[in-house]
Amino acid sequence: MTRKSAKAEPLAEIWPGQSASLLQALHILTRDGALNADSRRKLKQVQHLAQLIKPALDWAFAERDQPVLADLGAGKSYLGFILYDLFFAKQTRGAVYAVEARADLVATSKRIAAESGFDRMQFVEGAIAEAVLPGGKADVVTALHACDTATDEAILFALKHDARFVALVPCCQAEIAAALDVVKGPLHQLWRHPIQRREFGAHLTNVMRGLFLEAHGYKVRVTEFTGLEHSLKNEFIFAERHQRSNPQALAEFERLATQFGAVPKLLAAA
């Protein structure tokens, strides 16, 4: 009895309608339905992100004839596959595009998509900054743990593709921390020690990303992504576009750039 209960437990963590065979193909579930600690953590992260962006997908399916979601820096495409499985597979319309630079990961993802019958899931091999979707539009843009400036590339991709919604979980924000290393001034004590410089740099980076999105007409919400037991990269930036620009937010972005002498270069140059 004990063994059966333990074996059934992972299946209880799968959402209604979620494909166990897909999770096995992604090596989240083993062939016998087991779920180890690392896989459970990955599953929880992706499921929680799917829940957070569900309102965006509901809007896209209600307002668009052919809704488009772009998942950037897709890696093994866990997020794209699960979003397709939970939302797009149940519809007869819409497409998911996964953008990833590593050819081996793209090839594996293409195989899994074909085996799963996910014919409206497409893969774009290349850097985020260079990627262009067919038709040049995306309704929802996601980037889960896109490292360092890749999150900034995701923001610019969203603007280029006129995305209504942007969902970001940044990772490894090193650019501003490196820039602060040579910045001296009355606030220098905030980042004098390396560990504090990394943390302050990451915080300042995400504050400026939020302001940049607001400057381009998005309403921005910043919340906790998931419990720290599942991921230390735990800041979720969710943005919905309501207008084309916001001069006040742009002024705040520029003020912080001047005050601290550091700014995400890709965003500053946009």
Secondary structure as GFF3:
##gff-version 3
##sequence-region A 1 270
A	DSSP	alpha_helix	2	12	.	.	.	ID=ss1
A	DSSP	alpha_helix	20	25	.	.	.	ID=ss2
A	DSSP	alpha_helix	37	63	.	.	.	ID=ss3
A	DSSP	beta_strand	68	72	.	.	.	ID=ss4
A	DSSP	alpha_helix	78	83	.	.	.	ID=ss5
A	DSSP	pi_helix	84	88	.	.	.	ID=ss6
A	DSSP	beta_strand	95	100	.	.	.	ID=ss7
A	DSSP	alpha_helix	103	116	.	.	.	ID=ss8
A	DSSP	beta_strand	121	125	.	.	.	ID=ss9
A	DSSP	three_ten_helix	128	130	.	.	.	ID=ss10
A	DSSP	three_ten_helix	134	136	.	.	.	ID=ss11
A	DSSP	beta_strand	140	147	.	.	.	ID=ss12
A	DSSP	alpha_helix	150	160	.	.	.	ID=ss13
A	DSSP	beta_strand	165	171	.	.	.	ID=ss14
A	DSSP	alpha_helix	175	180	.	.	.	ID=ss15
A	DSSP	three_ten_helix	188	190	.	.	.	ID=ss16
A	DSSP	alpha_helix	194	215	.	.	.	ID=ss17
A	DSSP	beta_strand	218	224	.	.	.	ID=ss18
A	DSSP	beta_strand	235	241	.	.	.	ID=ss19
A	DSSP	alpha_helix	247	260	.	.	.	ID=ss20
A	DSSP	alpha_helix	265	269	.	.	.	ID=ss21
###
